[in-house]
Amino acid sequence: MDFDDQKELVKDYIEDAWEFIDDLEQLLLRLEDQAGAELDRSLVSEVLGILHTFKGNSGMMGYSGLQKYSHKLEDIFKALQAGEIRFDEELTEVFNHASNVIRNSVSKISPDEPDGPSLAPEIEAIERFLSEAASEEGTAGTAVFADSPTAVAGNRSNVLKVDFERLDHLLNLMGELVIYRTRLGQIDSRFKEQQGEKGLTQELSDTNDQIGKVTTELHEAIMRVRMLPIRQVFMRFPRYVRDFAREKGKEINIMFEGEETELDKTVIDEIGEPLLHLIRNAIDHGIEGPEERRKKGKEREGNILIKAFQESSHIIITVEDDGKGIDEKLLREKAESAGFVSGEDAERKSVADLIFASGLSTAEKITEISGRGVGLDVVKKSLAGINGSVEVQSDPDFGTRFIIKLPLTLAIISALMVEVSDEQYAIPLSSVVESIRAREEDIHLVNNMEVIQVRDRVLPLARLSRLFGIESPDNQRPYVVIAQSPSGNIALMVDSLLGQQEIVIKALDDYVGDTPGIAGATILGDGRVVLIIDVLELMNRVGAAPETPETMEAINA
């Protein structure tokens, strides 16, 4: 661990420690009110919980003095809880002194000088107190504690912790502001058309521009508050890799790059499970055992590298191992024998199509982890649920790389607005590859499936008017939007393109029922509700175009 990482950990420790101290002192004040009366043992239990957590955090950071001092305090409270010592005013003074010791000690810890205090005299005083208390059953000890002034100003902090629901509410309000900013922009355009760019119209235009800039800055500021470093997810994995690798008799090292890359908390909460599946897959199927690696001329210890970085409005995470790669022949044989595909289809299917198939496994033996056909299909579904995608690259005997593409946020996105008949729809811009004018000669019917030839590729064609049951006028030159999904690319035919716009995603309530092909809705500035296209669902409904020699022959006939 480098020095910068250590500094960040110390900062986190100090922030948490001040919270513990504040909670501890509040509980001690409540206990002090009960001196000489019947003891509320639930308060003692709460104090023990705080001390136990603080002790663990101090030990993790290597502050053995604070760790041991907290442990000795625990012993006093356990004795008090068991009725071995009497709770009186003298004991409250002991507790208040202990609180001051902890507060003063934490105030002296700095990220630039992270060494903790030894607290040897204070620990000795607590031990002496416990020893005297034990020799005189039912009484408090008479140990003398040196005066320790309180570091009242020591808990100054630059961090304010806020309930995430409040941030969600703030983002919802931000979404409404985006909607009305769009509405204001529409009004501004209409005024320019009717009145020209002069007088009040120009003032309205300038005001609209300023509101647009401030709204954008406010949106970015709110999103920054919601962002968390992906390190919070990565730090869960080293212990798991260590234990699982030992269970499998393998030697594996896990490494990370880009731990400071930030993601929206809603995405952070969802990404852990898919990453865990990929790591487990690498350990179980990808990386060979030490002896097998040695025979191949590799190091005994296998490696898993997880990298994260930002690319435009997306976060890219790669999970890479230096194992044996994917055995394509075995994968196709398993897919065929399991009935997933026929012989010809197995040869045409890509590795990605097969490896993410639900229920397919290449494991030779069924265990609690492997051979049940559950894993990579879950990864694909989980990522699709947060508008993410996953690709796989493999090099036999050199390893496998999974590439995950995630949106920075799930709440406010850029979308391409399209029109079908008189209805507007929104297609997430992250899914849009390109848009072209459709030509009738490029559209063909193959195996009862409409496909369109785009340069050297054949893509399945989905006419949104037919899929959604909309009567659409005969359009001689419709547009086709090429959209990408984890299952492949699809061509969406629409009547016209209306431009790019920021939209606020609103979930559809359960009473709306099942809405295939629709991911949610948004509200335009004029109050109209526009449905958001679910590209993955449409791809699954339409299916991939069969890019075979027969298909190309039928197209070129």
C-alpha positions, -999 to +999 in steps of 0.1 A: +000+000+000+015+034-010+016+065+012-014+082-005-036+051+001-025+051+038-034+088+041-069+081+028-074+052+053-062+074+082-087+101+071-115+076+071-104+062+105-104+097+120-138+106+106-153+074+120-135+078+154-150+112+160-185+097+154-177+069+179-164+094+205-195+116+202-218+086+205-198+072+235-199+105+254-237+108+249-241+073+263-218+081+293-238+112+301-270+091+302-252+065+324-240+092+347-276+103+354-282+067+368-252+067+392-264+051+425-297+040+409-307+008+391-284+004+361-299+004+325-280-026+311-291-018+275-270+014+277-240-007+288-245-030+258-246+000+235-213+013+250-197-022+245-208-022+209-192+012+202-160+002+220-158-031+202-160-014+168-136+013+177-112-014+190-114-033+157-108-002+136-078+008+157-063-026+155-068-026+117-049+006+115-021-006+137-029+017+166-021-009+193-023+015+222-059+026+214-068-010+206-055-022+240-070+007+259-104+001+243-101-036+252-094-027+289-124-004+289-145-032+276-134-053+305-147-026+330-181-024+313-184-062+311-176-064+348-203-037+354-228-055+333-221-087+352-226-069+385-190-076+396-184-039+404-207-012+417-218+018+395-212+049+415-199+085+411-163+074+413-168+050+384-184+078+363-152+098+368-132+068+355-154+067+324-151+105+318-114+103+321-113+074+296-134+094+271-109+123+274-080+099+268-095+086+236-105+120+224-071+135+230-054+105+214-075+107+182-069+145+180-031+139+178-034+114+148-028+130+115-028+116+079+007+131+075+019+116+108-002+085+112+016+069+142-007+063+171-001+069+208+012+041+230-010+050+260+011+028+283+005+048+315-032+050+308-035+012+301-015+005+333-040+027+353-070+008+339-053-026+347-047-014+383-083-002+386-096-036+375-072-055+398-083-035+428-120-039+418-115-076+417-099-078+451-128-059+467-159-076+452-188-052+445-167-020+449-149+002+424-112+004+425-093+033+441-068+038+413-057+074+408-060+087+372-040+117+361-060+147+350-065+147+312-080+179+297-105+174+270-096+182+234-129+199+226-119+214+193-102+182+180-132+169+160-132+195+133-143+178+100-146+187+064-170+158+058-208+159+062-226+126+061-260+128+045-287+101+042-288+088+006-326+092+004-321+130+007-297+129-022-322+109-042-348+135-034-324+163-045-318+144-077-355+141-084-359+178-080-330+183-103-348+161-128-378+183-126-356+213-132-341+197-163-377+192-176-387+228-171-354+240-185-362+221-217-397+237-217-381+271-214-359+264-243-389+255-264-407+287-255-375+307-263-374+291-298-411+299-305-406+335-295-376+339-318-397+324-347-426+348-340-409+380-328-374+378-341-342+382-320-348+417-305-360+434-274-376+411-248-370+381-270-333+386-268-335+390-230-355+358-227-329+340-249-300+353-227-318+343-195-325+309-210-288+304-218-278+314-183-304+291-167-291+263-189-255+268-178-265+270-141-287+239-144-259+219-160-234+230-133-260+221-106-266+187-121-229+180-123-224+191-086-253+169-074-238+139-093-204+145-078-219+143-044-235+109-053-202+096-067-181+070-048-147+055-056-150+020-070-123+011-044-152+004-020-162-025-042-127-037-050-116-039-014-141-068-008-123-091-031-087-099-019-099-119+011-124-139-010-097-146-037-073-158-010-098-182+006-114-195-027-080-200-043-068-221-013-099-241-015-092-249-051-055-256-045-044-226-065-020-197-060-036-165-072-027-128-068-054-101-074-043-066-085-063-034-091-059-003-112-080+028-112-095+023-077-102+061-075-125+059-105-159+072-094-194+058-100-229+068-089-238+050-057-267+033-074-243+017-099-218+009-071-245-010-052-252-032-082-218-039-097-203-060-068-222-092-076-214-094-113-177-087-106-177-115-080-191-139-105-163-130-130-136-134-104-150-167-092-151-179-129-115-169-134-104-188-103-125-219-110-123-222-148-096-198-160-064-200-140-046-234-139-032-251-108+004-245-099+018-277-115-001-272-147+011-236-150+047-248-143+045-273-172+033-246-195+062-224-186+042-200-165+047-187-130+031-209-103+010-180-091-018-169-114-029-133-117-062-115-119-061-078-128-092-056-124-090-022-141-114+007-140-114+039-160-137+065-174-144+067-212-167+096-222-200+091-202-192+055-193-171+036-169-151+007-183-141-022-160-120-050-172-115-083-154-084-101-169-067-133-159-035-150-173-051-185-173-058-210-201-084-190-219-117-203-233-116-236-250-139-228-279-141-263-292-152-276-257-176-248-253-193-255-286-194-293-279-210-286-245-236-262-260-245-288-286-247-318-262-268-297-237-293-289-265-286-252-267-278-252-303-276-276-333-243-285-349-244-258-375-256-232-351-228-240-326-202-232-353-219-199-362-224-187-326-198-165-311-180-173-279-199-144-262-232-159-273-224-193-258-206-183-227-234-161-215-261-187-222-283-195-192-277-230-179-245-238-199-214-249-180-181-264-190-173-277-155-164-314-154-177-319-119-207-303-102-199-286-069-214-259-047-197-234-070-193-250-105-213-270-130-248-257-122-250-234-152-255-203-131-230-175-132-221-157-164-257-155-176-264-137-142-236-113-150-252-104-183-287-100-168-274-079-139-255-055-161-284-052-185-306-041-155-283-010-150-279-003-188-245-020-188-230-045-212-202-071-211-179-084-238-154-113-237-120-117-253-100-148-250-065-160-261-059-198-256-032-204-230-028-167-224-060-157-206-094-142-208-106-106-205-141-095-197-149-059-206-178-042-187-193-010-199-214+010-174-232+043-174-219+069-150-254+074-136-289+059-140-311+090-133-305+116-160-292+105-194-288+118-229-312+104-254-320+105-291-356+116-296-374+099-325-409+100-339-431+072-351-463+084-366-472+112-342-457+094-312-423+104-297-398+079-282-365+082-265-335+059-273-306+061-248-277+078-266-253+053-250-269+026-271-269+046-304-241+037-329-253+058-359-285+068-378-290+065-415-316+070-442-332+036-450-333+024-486-359-001-497-333-021-517-313-027-485-342-043-467-347-081-472-368-109-458-347-139-447-363-169-429-394-147-422-372-121-406-367-086-419-330-077-421-312-046-434-278-046-450-256-018-436-224-017-455-209-051-450-231-062-421-266-077-419-287-065-390-321-075-377-347-048-385-374-037-360-401-014-373-412+003-341-446+011-356-453-027-360-438-037-326-459-011-307-490-014-328-490+021-342-505+031-375-477+048-394-481+066-427-463+054-457-428+069-454-407+067-486-374+075-468-376+065-431-347+066-408-329+037-393-312+040-359-284+014-354-284+006-316-261-017-297-269-041-269-251-069-250-268-093-274-257-075-306-267-046-328-302-039-341-317-015-366-347+004-354-369+020-381-385+053-373-402+081-392-380+110-382-352+121-359-359+150-335-325+155-320-306+149-288-320+158-254-313+152-217-341+132-202-350+121-167-358+084-163-390+076-145-398+040-137-432+027-148-455+017-119-465-020-115-501-013-124-490-005-160-482-042-163-456-058-186-444-035-213-419-054-235-394-031-252-400-002-229-374+006-202-393+035-185-407+069-194-397+106-193-417+138-192-410+166-217-411+203-209-446+206-223-459+179-200-460+151-226-450+116-215-424+099-238-416+062-235-379+051-234-368+023-257-353-009-241-328-018-268-318-051-252-354-063-248-361-055-285-330-073-295-341-104-276-376-102-291-364-098-327-333-121-325-300-118-342-298-118-380-283-150-394-251-138-410-245-170-430-234-176-466-270-186-474-282-152-460-258-133-481-267-153-511-304-146-506-297-109-501-275-106-532-298-127-554 
